[in-house]
Structure formats: C-alpha cells, structure tokens
Amino acid sequence: MDVVKAVETYITKLVSTPSAMKVLLLDTHTTPIVSLASTQSTLLSHQVYLTDRIDNKKRDRMPHMKCVCFVQPNEDSLEALSVELREPKYGEYYLYFSGILSKAAIERLADVDEFEVVREVQEYFADYAPLLPCLFSLNHTPTSEKPLYGSSPNVWDSTALERSVQGIIAVLLSLKKKPVIRYEKTSGMAKKLANEVQHRIQAEPTLFDFRLTQVSPLLLILDRRNDPITPLLSQWTYQAMVHELLGIHNGRVNLSMVPDIRPELSEITLTTSTDPFFQAHHLATFGDLGTSLMNYVQSYQSRSLAQSPSSINSIIDMKRFVEEYPEFRKLGGNVSKHVALVGELSRLVERDRLLDVGEVEQGLATSSGSDFKNVQAVVNNPVVPAWNKLRLVILYALRYQKTQTGNIAGLINLLLSNGVPREEARLVYVFLNIAGSDQRQDDLFSSESLLAKGRSALKGLKGVENVYTQHTPHLSQTLENIFKGRLKDTTHPFLDGVGTNLGLQRPQDIIIFMIGGTTYEEARAVALLNQEAGNSLTGTRILLGGTCVHNSSSYVEMIRAAAEQFPASVYEPPPESATTAPSLKLNLGGVNTTEDVKVKTRTGALLTLISACIILAFTTMEFFDYRRVGVDTSIVVDRSRGQKLSVRLNITFPHVPCYLLSLDVMDISGEQQRDVSHNILKKRITQTGTDIPASRGNDLRNEVDKLAERRASGYCGSCYGGEEPANGCCNSCDEVRQAYVNKGWSFTSPDGIEQCVEEGWSEKLKDQADEGCNVSGRIRVNKVIGNINISPGRSFQSGSRSYHDLVPYLRDDGNPHDFTHTIHEFFFMADDEYNPNKAKIGKDMKQRMGIAENPLDGVEVKMNKAAYMYQYFLKVVSTQFRTLEDNAINTHQYSVTHFERDLTKINEGENKQGVFTQHGTPGSPGAYFNFEISPILVVHSETRQSFAHFLTSTCAIVGGVLTVAALLDSILFATARKLRKGAGMNGGVKLM
C-alpha cells in the first residue's frame, strides 16, 4: 500500500495522453499533490512544457497546444473549468478529476463545451497528498476560516466532513480496497465519519467491485482527542524535527528566516522520492543524524577530489567527468541543503534550550513521570521561550489532571508571572476540557493497571535507546492490540452489519485515519512496523493518514480556533480543579461593574446627566428622521401599450405671419396630422411683440361668410386646375389654395383667381406680411417615435415624401422672413395630469425632486436668414410618482439636444480640425421637434421609516450610550480608588 506510487501512477497516466506538446492545468488542491508525486523532469519527458493554475486568467491563448486538466471536483474548480471551456485557450482538453464526479457536474461541463474541445473525461482518485509511502494527508489544517469542529468537540463542520469523506474514498479507490470499518466508540465524529464512508461505498458498488480477499482490509478511524500528548512533544527524529521547528509544507521547507542563508537555499525541497539522503535518514534520531551527515560530506569531498582537474589525465577521464558532472553538481546541492538544515536545527535547539525542555517532556509523556520541581525550573528559566513553557504546563496538566490539581493551579499562576499572556494561559483549561482524562477513551500514561506498572518497571531495568525518544505514540499500542486480536469491540466497534469474529482475525491491510491530524512521530512508528512486516511472510501492511500532519504549533492553533466556536465554559477550570486555580476569563482590566454601580459618585452623576442629554438629542434626531418622508428612485421597464401623449406648447415666431405657419405631426407608425388646428391657437402679433386685437384676425373669415351669403345658392367655383375636392367646387380662395397644394403646385398669384379677388385676399396678405405669430395649445400624439414640425407653407404628400409650399415664404416682398423664435413652454403630459388633484401632486413631487423645469422652457433663438432649419431631438422618459397613500401619478420628463443648419450650404468643407462635412439630404426651413420614447420607466416612491425601525434605533441609542457611560464610570471609579489607596499609603509615612 504505497500511496506515493499510487498517485505517481495516476499522474503518469494523465500526462501520457495525448502524445503531443501539452499544457497541464491544476487547481489549488491538486498542485501540491502533483508536486509531491512527480518531478519537473518527469513532466517534461511526457511533453508537458507548461504547468499553470486553472484560475490564472492571464494565461496566453495557444490553440496549437493540447491541455490536460487535473482538478478536484469542487464548486470553485468546476466554475473555473466552465469559464475555461466557454472561451477555450487550447485546441483540445483532457479532463481528469481527483474524486468522484457527479452526473450533474458532467452535464454542466457538457453544456458549456460549445466548441466541442473536450476529448476525454476521467476520474483519477488522487484526492490526497502522498507525503510518504505509508503516510497521506488531506491538507486540511483547521483554522477559524476553515474549521474542523462544529459547535462542540463531538460535532463536525459540514464542509470538513465532506472533505474527509472524499479524501478517504479516494485513498480506498486508488489502492483498490473495500474495507470493513471500525471507529473509536467515545468519538461522535469518528462514528459519523465511519457511517458516511460506508454510505458512499454502498452508493458506488461498481467502483468498489474489487477482488475479494480472505481477510478484508481494515479502515480504523481514530480521534486526535484520544491522544493529545503526541503532537505536543518536541521531536527528535530528522523529518519530525524539521516539521516541528521549521515546518514542512507539501514537501517544501522555508529557510528564508535562517541567518546568513544563501539565496538558493531560502526554500528547499524535502521529499523521500527525490532526495536519497533524506530517504535513508528521515527516520534517524538527531544524534545519529550528525554522524550520517558527516559521512555524507566526506563522501562528497572524496568525489570532488576525483572531479578536480588534476585527476583528469586521459580521454577516458574526460568522458567520465562529463558523464558524472551533472550528478556531481546535484550531489553538491543536496549536501549544502542538508548541512544548512541540520545547522539550523542545532541553532534552534541551543537557542530554545530544547534539550532541557525535551527531557522534562519525555518524563511527563511516559509512565516514568516527571518531578514538579523540574517543570517549575523550566517555567522560571527566562531563556526558555514562553511557547515551550506553555506546552510543558499543558502536558503536566494532562498527565496529573486528577491527582495534582494544586500543582496545576500553581503552574498556571507561574506562567502568568513569567510573561505568558492570559489569552495563552487559558489554553491549559481548554485542553483539559476538550481532551482531558474525562474526554479520552484510553489511559495514555499506563497508570490504571498493575500489569502496566510492571511493564514500566521492566522497561526501566532494560534501559532505553535514547532519553529523548522514550515516548511511543498511543497508536502503537492500538496497532499491537490489532495484531494480537485484543482490540475490543467495546472500545473500537465495527459498523452495524459486520460479523463479530472479525476482531480476532489479523488483517493484511490496515488503513488508519486520524481525525484532527496525525504526526510524523506516528508515521515513523508505522514505517518501522512496515519494515518489520516486510521481513516476515505474514506481515501486515499499514497506511496512516489524517486531515493534516501536525506539529505542536499547528495543533495548539487548531484547538485555539476550535474553542472560539465552543461554549464559553471551555475556558473555565474543570470541576476537579483546585480552589486556587485562577479564573482566566478575560474582562476589561478586572473591573467588576456589578459592584461599581452600587456606589454613588459625582463622576457617575455627571456621566448620567451627559448620557441623558445625549440620549435625548439622538432620540430627537431619530424621531425627525422617522417622520421625514423620503423618496426612493428605481428604474423599471415601461410595459405600457397603446397609450397617447399630450404635448403642451407655446412658441412665438416674430418674423413669420400666421397664414404661412403650418403645424404637422408625423410618427413612425405612419400616422400624419397636417396643418393641425384642433386645440391649437395661432395668435397674430406685431413686430414689437404685442397682440393684434381678435377682430382683425377674424376680418378675413367674416368677409368670406358675407360673400358666400351674397352668392347664388348653386354657385360652384373653379379650382383653376388644382386637385378638386369631393364636391368638385372651390368656393373660397382658401379652397383654391388647398387644391393647389394637393396638386403639388405653389400658390403664388391670388390676383388671377376670382374667389381671391372677391375676398380681397391679396390686400389682407399684404396687411399681415410684416406680422408675427404665436402658436399655443395642445397636441395628442401616439407614444411612439415621431416629430412635430412647425414650417412655412402648407405641406403635401408626393409619393412617400412630404413637401412644403415655400414660395410665399421665400418670395422677396419687402418683408424678410426668418424662423427666429422663443419657446415659452414645451412639455409632455400624461392622461393623469388632466386630473387637477393628480396634476398638483405631480407638480409638487417634481419640485421636491428638482425636476420641475422643462429643458426647452425659455429657449430663445435669433437668426436673420430665411433658409435656416432648427432641429430639437428629445428623449422622452416616462415617470411615475407614488405617494405614501399608494396614489400613482404618471407624467413625463425629457432631455433635449439642439442642432441648427444653414440650408444655403450643402457642403461645409473642412473645419479647423480637417474634418470634411457634407449633408446627404436637403432640408426645409422651420422648427422641428423630433421625439423618441425611452423604454425605461423611472419610479419615484415616497418612503418613510417603519415604527419598528424607529423603536429599534431608539433602544440601540439608549443601550449603547448607557453601556459606554457605564464602562467610563467603571474605569474612572477604579482609577480614583487606586489613587486614593496610593495617597493613603504615602500619608502614613511621617516626614522628618
């Protein structure tokens, strides 16, 4: 059961296909897995020329390359993979997943593969980090952000549980094992994990269809809380020592903080698969390591002499030198690495007095015990770091929790007096409450049975190999019981449905999973047992794994982070603690606010008055804020259909008489309104802008009526070649004029037309030639894109285009005409604004919002050219006001841009910037208002805070002000009391 070879086989398979230049994409989880199981040279040999992260968005597009993706089937990796497949950067994709891929995930990937670049999808079960052939890790070091525990030490965090299940399933599938499962009975987390793993195995019968063995493999699930001693100890074997003092993270060690370290050694690789010296000595003790390293250095020196120029005397020597030089350089780098590493370990051992600390630790961790005075001496030693003092006291408390409670209390007080913060010292209680003797299933110190004491005495007579490696992990005792068939079902039961006689059979394969993390000391014990088993024909193969691999600091940090989620009682002394045990609950400097509030002081009275004023002021502001009516603005799609708009306008043209002005409306639907007169008033004005009396405006109409009365009843006037109306008669000059317009002719000489002569048309026109005109009123238009045209002369239709009779306007009759104009008002109305009440509410809301003014109101344009066109482009936005009484008032706003054009210039040539402007279509003089309806509806809603919000805010103000005042009062009270005590002591000394 070599997990390194298992994962290495998977990696080799996935990079072997396709046989072409390729890119390897990994995620945050699979990157360390590949780095532990393979090397860069191995990847290059399979034509992997680039390795990158799938979440790196700055990768270049290389469609000529193939891509191999190896990721964990979690949500983040699937999302990154989906983004990659939507816009593929490579020609083909081969997708491999480190765990079981669900059907939903496969369908999700198929949906996003629109370019059909995926050639293969497979599951390679390498969802764990292979640290040693007999050790794997799930790389889940618990923190506050990624916890292991839930609300209590017996409850899983749901994410951590799922991650552990996936990792164990991947281990079983990669090794092709379908085990029976046992777990620690007192651990609720172990039972939960065992049930979940069993459920997954039963849910995937095809994946676990392996060849049956005579004795089924065993999966044993243990809880770290049953052995809190092992991860707290200083380590004295090479690999475990490096991890304890420097930290090994996925086969890498950071030496950048080492004094005078060479840059190339600031980060080194330390794995048994790539380092032959480490492979041979990673289990060696620190004492033996020095001798082995010295021999390694001497071997390198002897080889360096053989590679010196003086030893090259022939062509054969040269050939041998060239062939061996790369390996020689590699050997030199490896020697430098281990010399630097062991040198740093020696420096740290000396600096932190670890030899003294380690000897006391081993006494506490083994059945021999340790003297209380030895622990006191280490805690009082100022050279020993506070961290090591804390570990030592935790070990002492775990060892003597039931028998020496007074000494434990004394050591905690000693910690506080030697510079250990209260936040750190309270971890002693946390360990006792989480992993104390009442929480553990087994006796770690062999103090319960007479037989155990006898074994300890025999061991003392025999002696030990190394005083610093006396401790053996509790896991070793558990494995010994399995080998001898003595592991009881009462302590480590099988899951339901498994035969009871299996406990007596010795399994050939044992997989151990440690909830809460394993250690390199336990991995060393497993490796030594595997070596012994390898020398016998009936040996048992053991594989150890855990959520992570701990050193003492990571283990304590895990407990610290977990305690933050547990009940506050975890920081209190256990029930059996001595009465002298200090209370380490943290408060504000030990101030007892409950007693302080009973004392009347002037400071307290002043703070009370200030607090009352602050509360009154804040509450008053909150009340005004509650009564204030605000306006919230939102934007929605305008879903209204088939509505009409009203356009209200009032425009004065001082240089165009009323008989020449024509108001036309056209829209995109094809509807046209020509020479609109309904609800439109044309008022004649003088050149000075004063109104002409209404009688003058009606003179022409009255004379026509009188003339019609004098004519015979059967009179039918000629249309003089114009387009005749339905009755075939043109009985007035205006009807002849309209017939000319309908024919497309210009009405230029009314003196030759009988009806016009009789009506005195020419004289009237001459009287009005120097007048102006004011156009006002209201127009109904469709709520679609359209335009309102105010132009000279009547308009007529010819084919698909509209034309205007411009001859009377442009004729030189001594009265120059131009479209100088003043817009007094121009706005759009909704039907709601015909209701006076709603119109008033809408006007008030517009004034509150600052949108009462219309953009075109008051616009004045002056020009002295007749052939000039003015265009206004309006964007109309529907607006709705909603009051607190749920009344809805619909209205409109608009924005406008202005464009004017001289019609005498078709091509304007180049401007100063060198831009050439040419107009593609001719235009007509006039004022043109082009409006476009926006599909957006702007909703302004009146809002007011709820009474519940006002009540909550008031309570928060009162509570917050009183709390702050109470804290200030307590601090001031305590300070004054100490000052009084100091003054009293000084006053008791007589001054000579």
Buried (B, 14 or more C-beta within 10 A) or exposed (E): BBBBBBBBBBBBEBBBBBEEEBBBBBBBBBBBBBBBBBBEEBBEEBBBEBBBBBBEEEBEEBEEBBBBBBBBBBEBBBEBBBEBBEEBBBBBBBBBBBBBBEEEBBEBBEEBBEEEBBBEBBBBBBBBBBBBBBBBBBBBBBBEEEBBBBEBBBBBBEEBBEBBBBBBBBBBBBBBBBBBBBBBBBBBBBBBBBBBBBEBBEEEEEBBEEEEEEEBBBBBBBBBBBBBBBBBBBBBBBBBBBBBBBEBBBBBBEBEEBEEBEEEBEEBBBBBBBBEBBEEBBBBBBEBBEEBBEEBBEEBEEBEEBBEEEEBEEEEEEEBBEEBEEEBEEBBEBBBBBBBBBEBBEEBBEEBBBBBBBBBBBBBBBBBBBEBEBBBEBBEBEEBBBBBBBBBBBBBBBBBBEEBBBBBBBBBBBBBEBEBEBEBBBBBBBBBBBBBBEBBBBBBBBBEEEEBEEEBEEBEEEEEEEEBBBBBBBBBBBBEBBBEEEBEEEBBBBBEEBEEEBBEBEBBBBBBBBBBBBBBBBBBBBBEBBEEBEEEEEBBBBBBBBBBBBBBBBBBBBBBBBBEBBEEEBBBBBEBBEEEBBEBEEEEEEBEBEEBEEEEEEEBEEBEEEBEEBBEEBBEEBEEBBEEEEEEEEEEEBEEEEBEBBBBBBBBBBBBBBBBBBBBBBBEEEEEBBBBEEEBEBBBBEEEEEEBEEEEBEEBEEBBEEBEEEEEEEEEBBBBEBBBBEEEBBBBBBBBBBBBBBBEBBBEEBEEBEBBBBBBBBEBBEBBBBBBBBBBBEBBBBBBEBBBBBBBBBBBEEEEEBBBBBEBBEBEEEBEBBBBBBBBEBBBBBEBBEEEEBBEBBBBBBEBBEBEEBBBEEBEBEBEBBBBBBBBBBBBBBBBBBBEEEEEBBBBBBEBEEEEBBBEEEEEEEEEEEEEEEEEEEBBBBBBBBBBBBEEBBBBBBEBBEEEEBEEBBEEBBEEBBEEBBEBBBBBBBEEEEEEEEEEEEEEEEEE
